[in-house]
Amino acid sequence: MSDRDTVVVNDGGSGMGVILGVIAVTLVLAGLWYFLIGPGAGTGSTTTPTDVDVNVSLPSIAPEAS
């Protein structure tokens, strides 16, 4: 009486796309950290002097005696 067959569609995947997406997002975030606030930020010299000796001879400003 019925000429129709039941069709079952299984759309399950392996999840490889999700794994690759997580890896890609992790790499992008690591790159942003490195170039924006990490060691590759380019803020100049990484060595700072520990001993700074400043010798300045200042002129004496004494009031004149009148």
A tleap script that builds the chain and sets N, CA, C and O, in Angstrom:
source leaprc.protein.ff14SB
mol = sequence {
  NMET SER ASP ARG ASP THR VAL VAL VAL ASN
  ASP GLY GLY SER GLY MET GLY VAL ILE LEU
  GLY VAL ILE ALA VAL THR LEU VAL LEU ALA
  GLY LEU TRP TYR PHE LEU ILE GLY PRO GLY
  ALA GLY THR GLY SER THR THR THR PRO THR
  ASP VAL ASP VAL ASN VAL SER LEU PRO SER
  ILE ALA PRO GLU ALA CSER
}
set mol.1.N position { 0.805 -1.173 0.000 }
set mol.1.CA position { 0.000 0.000 0.000 }
set mol.1.C position { 0.869 1.266 0.000 }
set mol.1.O position { 0.469 2.274 -0.583 }
set mol.2.N position { 2.064 1.239 0.649 }
set mol.2.CA position { 2.930 2.405 0.716 }
set mol.2.C position { 4.141 2.190 -0.184 }
set mol.2.O position { 4.817 1.165 -0.084 }
set mol.3.N position { 4.421 3.165 -1.075 }
set mol.3.CA position { 5.554 3.080 -1.982 }
set mol.3.C position { 6.763 3.889 -1.484 }
set mol.3.O position { 7.770 3.986 -2.186 }
set mol.4.N position { 6.673 4.454 -0.310 }
set mol.4.CA position { 7.739 5.321 0.192 }
set mol.4.C position { 8.640 4.558 1.155 }
set mol.4.O position { 8.182 3.751 1.965 }
set mol.5.N position { 9.974 4.850 1.037 }
set mol.5.CA position { 10.941 4.254 1.950 }
set mol.5.C position { 11.346 5.307 2.983 }
set mol.5.O position { 11.329 6.505 2.700 }
set mol.6.N position { 11.698 4.861 4.149 }
set mol.6.CA position { 12.171 5.763 5.196 }
set mol.6.C position { 13.658 6.015 4.980 }
set mol.6.O position { 14.441 5.071 4.882 }
set mol.7.N position { 14.053 7.300 4.906 }
set mol.7.CA position { 15.443 7.668 4.689 }
set mol.7.C position { 15.986 8.256 5.987 }
set mol.7.O position { 15.438 9.224 6.515 }
set mol.8.N position { 17.049 7.678 6.490 }
set mol.8.CA position { 17.690 8.155 7.705 }
set mol.8.C position { 18.997 8.829 7.309 }
set mol.8.O position { 19.849 8.220 6.661 }
set mol.9.N position { 19.150 10.103 7.708 }
set mol.9.CA position { 20.352 10.854 7.380 }
set mol.9.C position { 21.146 11.047 8.661 }
set mol.9.O position { 20.635 11.588 9.641 }
set mol.10.N position { 22.397 10.603 8.650 }
set mol.10.CA position { 23.272 10.761 9.810 }
set mol.10.C position { 24.318 11.810 9.451 }
set mol.10.O position { 25.209 11.542 8.645 }
set mol.11.N position { 24.222 13.017 10.045 }
set mol.11.CA position { 25.129 14.106 9.725 }
set mol.11.C position { 26.228 14.269 10.763 }
set mol.11.O position { 26.778 15.363 10.890 }
set mol.12.N position { 26.560 13.257 11.488 }
set mol.12.CA position { 27.602 13.366 12.509 }
set mol.12.C position { 28.978 13.456 11.875 }
set mol.12.O position { 29.283 12.732 10.927 }
set mol.13.N position { 29.815 14.356 12.405 }
set mol.13.CA position { 31.163 14.512 11.880 }
set mol.13.C position { 32.182 14.058 12.907 }
set mol.13.O position { 31.838 13.602 13.997 }
set mol.14.N position { 33.430 14.193 12.535 }
set mol.14.CA position { 34.490 13.749 13.433 }
set mol.14.C position { 34.908 14.836 14.416 }
set mol.14.O position { 35.581 14.535 15.401 }
set mol.15.N position { 34.530 16.092 14.179 }
set mol.15.CA position { 34.912 17.170 15.066 }
set mol.15.C position { 36.272 17.761 14.737 }
set mol.15.O position { 36.816 18.534 15.526 }
set mol.16.N position { 36.829 17.411 13.584 }
set mol.16.CA position { 38.147 17.908 13.204 }
set mol.16.C position { 38.117 19.417 12.991 }
set mol.16.O position { 39.103 20.095 13.281 }
set mol.17.N position { 37.019 19.951 12.496 }
set mol.17.CA position { 36.905 21.390 12.287 }
set mol.17.C position { 36.965 22.167 13.590 }
set mol.17.O position { 37.569 23.238 13.650 }
set mol.18.N position { 36.346 21.639 14.623 }
set mol.18.CA position { 36.366 22.299 15.932 }
set mol.18.C position { 37.784 22.285 16.507 }
set mol.18.O position { 38.238 23.279 17.075 }
set mol.19.N position { 38.463 21.184 16.362 }
set mol.19.CA position { 39.834 21.080 16.872 }
set mol.19.C position { 40.746 22.055 16.137 }
set mol.19.O position { 41.545 22.747 16.768 }
set mol.20.N position { 40.637 22.119 14.814 }
set mol.20.CA position { 41.451 23.055 14.041 }
set mol.20.C position { 41.100 24.503 14.367 }
set mol.20.O position { 41.980 25.364 14.383 }
set mol.21.N position { 39.829 24.780 14.624 }
set mol.21.CA position { 39.411 26.125 15.005 }
set mol.21.C position { 39.991 26.550 16.338 }
set mol.21.O position { 40.430 27.690 16.486 }
set mol.22.N position { 39.999 25.655 17.309 }
set mol.22.CA position { 40.568 25.964 18.624 }
set mol.22.C position { 42.070 26.208 18.505 }
set mol.22.O position { 42.603 27.119 19.139 }
set mol.23.N position { 42.747 25.409 17.704 }
set mol.23.CA position { 44.190 25.600 17.501 }
set mol.23.C position { 44.453 26.939 16.819 }
set mol.23.O position { 45.378 27.654 17.204 }
set mol.24.N position { 43.657 27.288 15.816 }
set mol.24.CA position { 43.844 28.552 15.102 }
set mol.24.C position { 43.609 29.749 16.028 }
set mol.24.O position { 44.383 30.707 16.001 }
set mol.25.N position { 42.567 29.708 16.835 }
set mol.25.CA position { 42.287 30.803 17.768 }
set mol.25.C position { 43.400 30.922 18.794 }
set mol.25.O position { 43.794 32.034 19.144 }
set mol.26.N position { 43.912 29.807 19.280 }
set mol.26.CA position { 45.011 29.832 20.250 }
set mol.26.C position { 46.266 30.460 19.642 }
set mol.26.O position { 46.944 31.252 20.295 }
set mol.27.N position { 46.575 30.106 18.393 }
set mol.27.CA position { 47.743 30.685 17.732 }
set mol.27.C position { 47.580 32.184 17.499 }
set mol.27.O position { 48.538 32.941 17.651 }
set mol.28.N position { 46.391 32.612 17.135 }
set mol.28.CA position { 46.156 34.043 16.919 }
set mol.28.C position { 46.283 34.806 18.230 }
set mol.28.O position { 46.900 35.871 18.261 }
set mol.29.N position { 45.719 34.291 19.300 }
set mol.29.CA position { 45.818 34.962 20.600 }
set mol.29.C position { 47.256 35.001 21.099 }
set mol.29.O position { 47.680 36.006 21.669 }
set mol.30.N position { 48.012 33.929 20.896 }
set mol.30.CA position { 49.416 33.920 21.302 }
set mol.30.C position { 50.217 34.941 20.494 }
set mol.30.O position { 51.080 35.622 21.048 }
set mol.31.N position { 49.947 35.054 19.211 }
set mol.31.CA position { 50.627 36.043 18.385 }
set mol.31.C position { 50.291 37.463 18.797 }
set mol.31.O position { 51.173 38.321 18.846 }
set mol.32.N position { 49.026 37.722 19.094 }
set mol.32.CA position { 48.635 39.052 19.561 }
set mol.32.C position { 49.316 39.394 20.878 }
set mol.32.O position { 49.805 40.511 21.050 }
set mol.33.N position { 49.352 38.458 21.798 }
set mol.33.CA position { 50.032 38.711 23.079 }
set mol.33.C position { 51.502 39.015 22.840 }
set mol.33.O position { 52.037 39.959 23.421 }
set mol.34.N position { 52.158 38.241 22.003 }
set mol.34.CA position { 53.593 38.406 21.779 }
set mol.34.C position { 53.910 39.778 21.190 }
set mol.34.O position { 54.850 40.442 21.628 }
set mol.35.N position { 53.132 40.202 20.204 }
set mol.35.CA position { 53.451 41.446 19.517 }
set mol.35.C position { 52.875 42.677 20.200 }
set mol.35.O position { 53.361 43.782 19.959 }
set mol.36.N position { 51.856 42.529 21.041 }
set mol.36.CA position { 51.267 43.703 21.685 }
set mol.36.C position { 51.810 43.968 23.082 }
set mol.36.O position { 52.141 45.109 23.404 }
set mol.37.N position { 51.910 42.935 23.922 }
set mol.37.CA position { 52.360 43.163 25.301 }
set mol.37.C position { 53.493 42.252 25.727 }
set mol.37.O position { 53.984 42.364 26.851 }
set mol.38.N position { 53.916 41.358 24.860 }
set mol.38.CA position { 54.967 40.412 25.227 }
set mol.38.C position { 56.347 40.914 24.862 }
set mol.38.O position { 56.549 42.114 24.679 }
set mol.39.N position { 57.301 39.997 24.756 }
set mol.39.CA position { 58.681 40.385 24.473 }
set mol.39.C position { 58.881 40.972 23.079 }
set mol.39.O position { 59.898 41.625 22.845 }
set mol.40.N position { 57.981 40.773 22.170 }
set mol.40.CA position { 58.130 41.318 20.833 }
set mol.40.C position { 57.441 42.653 20.643 }
set mol.40.O position { 57.254 43.094 19.509 }
set mol.41.N position { 57.060 43.303 21.727 }
set mol.41.CA position { 56.306 44.552 21.633 }
set mol.41.C position { 57.146 45.699 21.093 }
set mol.41.O position { 56.581 46.692 20.634 }
set mol.42.N position { 58.469 45.605 21.129 }
set mol.42.CA position { 59.320 46.638 20.566 }
set mol.42.C position { 59.349 47.910 21.380 }
set mol.42.O position { 59.276 49.003 20.819 }
set mol.43.N position { 59.451 47.795 22.669 }
set mol.43.CA position { 59.464 48.977 23.529 }
set mol.43.C position { 60.849 49.564 23.672 }
set mol.43.O position { 61.047 50.460 24.493 }
set mol.44.N position { 61.802 49.098 22.914 }
set mol.44.CA position { 63.150 49.629 22.979 }
set mol.44.C position { 64.083 48.642 23.639 }
set mol.44.O position { 63.893 47.429 23.555 }
set mol.45.N position { 65.085 49.175 24.292 }
set mol.45.CA position { 66.093 48.342 24.929 }
set mol.45.C position { 65.505 47.614 26.130 }
set mol.45.O position { 64.751 48.185 26.918 }
set mol.46.N position { 65.862 46.357 26.247 }
set mol.46.CA position { 65.346 45.581 27.366 }
set mol.46.C position { 66.245 45.680 28.588 }
set mol.46.O position { 65.856 45.261 29.678 }
set mol.47.N position { 67.449 46.234 28.418 }
set mol.47.CA position { 68.343 46.375 29.560 }
set mol.47.C position { 68.192 47.763 30.140 }
set mol.47.O position { 68.207 48.756 29.413 }
set mol.48.N position { 68.047 47.830 31.446 }
set mol.48.CA position { 67.925 49.108 32.118 }
set mol.48.C position { 69.130 49.288 33.021 }
set mol.48.O position { 69.560 48.337 33.674 }
set mol.49.N position { 69.682 50.492 33.069 }
set mol.49.CA position { 70.836 50.698 33.944 }
set mol.49.C position { 70.420 50.598 35.405 }
set mol.49.O position { 69.358 51.074 35.804 }
set mol.50.N position { 71.281 49.971 36.184 }
set mol.50.CA position { 70.956 49.802 37.596 }
set mol.50.C position { 71.582 50.890 38.455 }
set mol.50.O position { 71.100 51.159 39.555 }
set mol.51.N position { 72.668 51.530 37.961 }
set mol.51.CA position { 73.327 52.568 38.733 }
set mol.51.C position { 73.434 53.824 37.871 }
set mol.51.O position { 74.163 53.849 36.879 }
set mol.52.N position { 72.705 54.858 38.258 }
set mol.52.CA position { 72.727 56.106 37.525 }
set mol.52.C position { 73.361 57.156 38.422 }
set mol.52.O position { 72.850 57.456 39.501 }
set mol.53.N position { 74.473 57.709 37.970 }
set mol.53.CA position { 75.187 58.716 38.745 }
set mol.53.C position { 75.064 60.052 38.021 }
set mol.53.O position { 75.574 60.218 36.913 }
set mol.54.N position { 74.389 60.990 38.649 }
set mol.54.CA position { 74.188 62.299 38.043 }
set mol.54.C position { 74.925 63.326 38.890 }
set mol.54.O position { 74.553 63.586 40.035 }
set mol.55.N position { 75.977 63.909 38.314 }
set mol.55.CA position { 76.723 64.979 38.967 }
set mol.55.C position { 76.415 66.278 38.247 }
set mol.55.O position { 76.765 66.456 37.081 }
set mol.56.N position { 75.763 67.173 38.947 }
set mol.56.CA position { 75.397 68.458 38.368 }
set mol.56.C position { 75.919 69.544 39.295 }
set mol.56.O position { 75.615 69.551 40.487 }
set mol.57.N position { 76.703 70.457 38.746 }
set mol.57.CA position { 77.183 71.601 39.530 }
set mol.57.C position { 76.203 72.745 39.336 }
set mol.57.O position { 76.110 73.314 38.248 }
set mol.58.N position { 75.484 73.075 40.376 }
set mol.58.CA position { 74.501 74.148 40.305 }
set mol.58.C position { 75.133 75.460 40.761 }
set mol.58.O position { 75.925 75.477 41.703 }
set mol.59.N position { 74.788 76.533 40.107 }
set mol.59.CA position { 75.318 77.827 40.541 }
set mol.59.C position { 74.677 78.238 41.869 }
set mol.59.O position { 73.532 77.893 42.161 }
set mol.60.N position { 75.445 78.980 42.657 }
set mol.60.CA position { 74.920 79.443 43.920 }
set mol.60.C position { 74.093 80.690 43.713 }
set mol.60.O position { 74.540 81.629 43.053 }
set mol.61.N position { 72.913 80.714 44.258 }
set mol.61.CA position { 72.037 81.893 44.154 }
set mol.61.C position { 71.942 82.475 45.553 }
set mol.61.O position { 71.052 82.138 46.333 }
set mol.62.N position { 72.880 83.354 45.843 }
set mol.62.CA position { 72.912 84.010 47.150 }
set mol.62.C position { 72.418 85.437 46.983 }
set mol.62.O position { 72.712 86.074 45.972 }
set mol.63.N position { 71.679 85.949 47.945 }
set mol.63.CA position { 71.210 87.325 47.836 }
set mol.63.C position { 72.388 88.293 48.011 }
set mol.63.O position { 73.290 88.061 48.816 }
set mol.64.N position { 72.353 89.355 47.255 }
set mol.64.CA position { 73.419 90.357 47.344 }
set mol.64.C position { 73.216 91.216 48.587 }
set mol.64.O position { 72.089 91.561 48.940 }
set mol.65.N position { 74.311 91.552 49.237 }
set mol.65.CA position { 74.257 92.409 50.417 }
set mol.65.C position { 74.171 93.863 49.967 }
set mol.65.O position { 74.936 94.289 49.101 }
set mol.66.N position { 73.261 94.616 50.538 }
set mol.66.CA position { 73.163 96.014 50.128 }
set mol.66.C position { 73.501 96.945 51.255 }
set mol.66.O position { 73.468 98.163 51.081 }
savepdb mol mol.pdb
quit
